[in-house]
Amino acid sequence: MRPPAELDLPLALDRAAGLPLHQQLAAALRSAVLDGLLPPGSRVPPSRLLGTQLRIARSTVLTAYEQLTGEGYLESRHGSGTFVPEQVHRVPTQHPRPAGASTADDTADDTPDRAAVDLRPGRPDTRRLVDGAWRAAWRDATGRDVPPVEPPAQGLPALREQIAAHLRAARGVIADPADVLVTAGTGDGLALIAHALGGPPPRLVAVEDPGYPAARRILTRLGWTVQPVPVDDDGLLVDRLPDLPVPPHLVLVTPSHQYPLGGCLPVSRRLDLLSWARRTGGVIVEDDYDSEYRFGAAPLPALAALDGDGQVVHLGTFSKVLSPWLRAGYLLAPPGLRRTLVAVRDDLGTPVSGITQQALSTYLASGAVQRHIARARRDYGHRRRHLTLLLAAHPHLQLRGTRAGLHAVIDLPAGTDVPAVLRRCARSGFLLADLRDYDALPHAVTRPGVALGYGDATLDELERAVTALASAAREAPLD
């Protein structure tokens, strides 16, 4: 569906107003999308034409288009123009509370509206993923002859070469393709490590507390005993490892963006962790789940890049870079562990289809992944800045954990009943995560708070979610 060459919409701009023209234009176009005047699939005029129509500079239009693209209301298609995405986020329908219902009744129905916006961590923006390079990669993969045998257990050689090149470019890790194993994401890679390094009980693994709950469940199911180690605002407290009753065989860390609190492990602690592994013979599992997205500072070197003794297994995933639907990731094995890990992978077989691997290999080789990361980093940075400004208006909500990644931590006033806050937010149409859900031990998080994912949110959704959270936090009872 395409509109005429000139937009027949109320786009009057007030040059006497204090608001910059590009912001006025962005607001008008955003409203047109949300009100259905520009339905999904509509093409907006070229920037030069719209600038002429409105008698403003083309650069003003380009700035407005760029802002709306970052918010998810527009998408640029190479060679075709700028469009309203088919999956554009619309404002959820608000169902008014029945007359006489109490807004303070937290025992009422907690079921959120069907149009609730899920702002829990782990959701990247995929609205700009499907472009010409993406389609070409899948056409190439599906257009080839289909082999009558299973894909190589370790992964297609071409894909492993591209992953090694990606690690060099994105993380500064010099990787031999022979040391790369293709996985079905972080969980599969972690299970592979647990199988390969398992043995007679007890097998001990140190994990961050709070940390990634799914990782703890996977390791526990595979017979490992979890030993929680506390974190601070910078990540794992490495100096607590010697305090454990028995040195663990594995240490699972998220050094680039501690999950969920958002810290970045300083180089000094990284070196201390590597030194600890050398002394004890322990293996470090580095979960590098969204290191591509860092804001305001250069990324610190990966543990695998600092490791000179073969103590680090590096886990990466394309779930945050591209989409969780791919179910594709990788494991970089140190040479001393490669034989064992490959043997287990040979027994289990590859969980990633050959067609998916071929498509991903072609997509990486085209340079499209790096271009997508650059665009996404700009979009996420724009949302992060907007979230920061929104929360600044609510002093009782304290923001942290936004130096990297796609989610933020918002601390609530001491003693806040967080489940009550989450119920109120759900009834307002927004789903957030309770920080206590990430605790390995009860009450590991000393201050109540929530985790809010902004990767797949529009600015309008973030604004309404912060408003709902601020109101819920003020009205919620204390524990």
Rosetta blueprint (number, residue, H / E / L):
1 M L
2 R L
3 P L
4 P L
5 A L
6 E L
7 L L
8 D L
9 L L
10 P L
11 L L
12 A L
13 L L
14 D L
15 R L
16 A L
17 A L
18 G L
19 L L
20 P L
21 L H
22 H H
23 Q H
24 Q H
25 L H
26 A H
27 A H
28 A H
29 L H
30 R H
31 S H
32 A H
33 V H
34 L H
35 D L
36 G L
37 L L
38 L L
39 P L
40 P L
41 G L
42 S L
43 R E
44 V E
45 P L
46 P L
47 S H
48 R H
49 L H
50 L H
51 G H
52 T H
53 Q H
54 L H
55 R L
56 I L
57 A L
58 R H
59 S H
60 T H
61 V H
62 L H
63 T H
64 A H
65 Y H
66 E H
67 Q H
68 L H
69 T H
70 G H
71 E H
72 G L
73 Y L
74 L L
75 E E
76 S E
77 R E
78 H L
79 G L
80 S L
81 G E
82 T E
83 F E
84 V L
85 P L
86 E L
87 Q L
88 V L
89 H L
90 R L
91 V L
92 P L
93 T L
94 Q L
95 H L
96 P L
97 R L
98 P L
99 A L
100 G L
101 A L
102 S L
103 T L
104 A L
105 D L
106 D L
107 T L
108 A L
109 D L
110 D L
111 T L
112 P L
113 D L
114 R L
115 A L
116 A L
117 V E
118 D E
119 L L
120 R L
121 P L
122 G L
123 R L
124 P L
125 D L
126 T L
127 R L
128 R L
129 L L
130 V L
131 D L
132 G H
133 A H
134 W H
135 R H
136 A H
137 A H
138 W H
139 R H
140 D H
141 A H
142 T H
143 G L
144 R L
145 D L
146 V L
147 P L
148 P L
149 V L
150 E L
151 P L
152 P L
153 A L
154 Q L
155 G L
156 L L
157 P H
158 A H
159 L H
160 R H
161 E H
162 Q H
163 I H
164 A H
165 A H
166 H H
167 L H
168 R H
169 A H
170 A H
171 R H
172 G L
173 V L
174 I L
175 A L
176 D L
177 P H
178 A H
179 D H
180 V E
181 L E
182 V E
183 T E
184 A L
185 G L
186 T H
187 G H
188 D H
189 G H
190 L H
191 A H
192 L H
193 I H
194 A H
195 H H
196 A H
197 L H
198 G L
199 G L
200 P L
201 P L
202 P L
203 R E
204 L E
205 V E
206 A E
207 V E
208 E E
209 D E
210 P L
211 G L
212 Y L
213 P H
214 A H
215 A H
216 R H
217 R H
218 I H
219 L H
220 T H
221 R H
222 L L
223 G L
224 W E
225 T E
226 V E
227 Q E
228 P E
229 V E
230 P E
231 V E
232 D E
233 D L
234 D L
235 G E
236 L E
237 L L
238 V H
239 D H
240 R H
241 L H
242 P H
243 D H
244 L L
245 P L
246 V L
247 P L
248 P L
249 H L
250 L E
251 V E
252 L E
253 V E
254 T L
255 P L
256 S L
257 H L
258 Q L
259 Y L
260 P L
261 L L
262 G L
263 G L
264 C L
265 L L
266 P L
267 V H
268 S H
269 R H
270 R H
271 L H
272 D H
273 L H
274 L H
275 S H
276 W H
277 A H
278 R H
279 R H
280 T H
281 G L
282 G L
283 V E
284 I E
285 V E
286 E E
287 D E
288 D L
289 Y L
290 D L
291 S L
292 E L
293 Y L
294 R E
295 F L
296 G L
297 A L
298 A L
299 P L
300 L L
301 P L
302 A L
303 L H
304 A H
305 A H
306 L H
307 D L
308 G L
309 D L
310 G L
311 Q L
312 V E
313 V E
314 H E
315 L E
316 G E
317 T E
318 F L
319 S L
320 K L
321 V L
322 L L
323 S L
324 P H
325 W H
326 L H
327 R L
328 A L
329 G E
330 Y E
331 L E
332 L E
333 A L
334 P L
335 P H
336 G H
337 L H
338 R H
339 R H
340 T H
341 L H
342 V H
343 A H
344 V H
345 R H
346 D H
347 D H
348 L H
349 G L
350 T L
351 P L
352 V L
353 S L
354 G H
355 I H
356 T H
357 Q H
358 Q H
359 A H
360 L H
361 S H
362 T H
363 Y H
364 L H
365 A H
366 S L
367 G L
368 A H
369 V H
370 Q H
371 R H
372 H H
373 I H
374 A H
375 R H
376 A H
377 R H
378 R H
379 D H
380 Y H
381 G H
382 H H
383 R H
384 R H
385 R H
386 H H
387 L H
388 T H
389 L H
390 L H
391 L H
392 A H
393 A L
394 H L
395 P L
396 H L
397 L L
398 Q E
399 L E
400 R E
401 G L
402 T L
403 R L
404 A E
405 G L
406 L L
407 H E
408 A E
409 V E
410 I E
411 D E
412 L L
413 P L
414 A L
415 G L
416 T E
417 D L
418 V H
419 P H
420 A H
421 V H
422 L H
423 R H
424 R H
425 C H
426 A H
427 R H
428 S L
429 G L
430 F E
431 L E
432 L L
433 A E
434 D E
435 L H
436 R H
437 D H
438 Y H
439 D L
440 A L
441 L L
442 P L
443 H L
444 A L
445 V L
446 T L
447 R L
448 P L
449 G E
450 V E
451 A E
452 L E
453 G E
454 Y L
455 G L
456 D L
457 A L
458 T L
459 L H
460 D H
461 E H
462 L H
463 E H
464 R H
465 A H
466 V H
467 T H
468 A H
469 L H
470 A H
471 S H
472 A H
473 A H
474 R H
475 E H
476 A L
477 P L
478 L E
479 D L
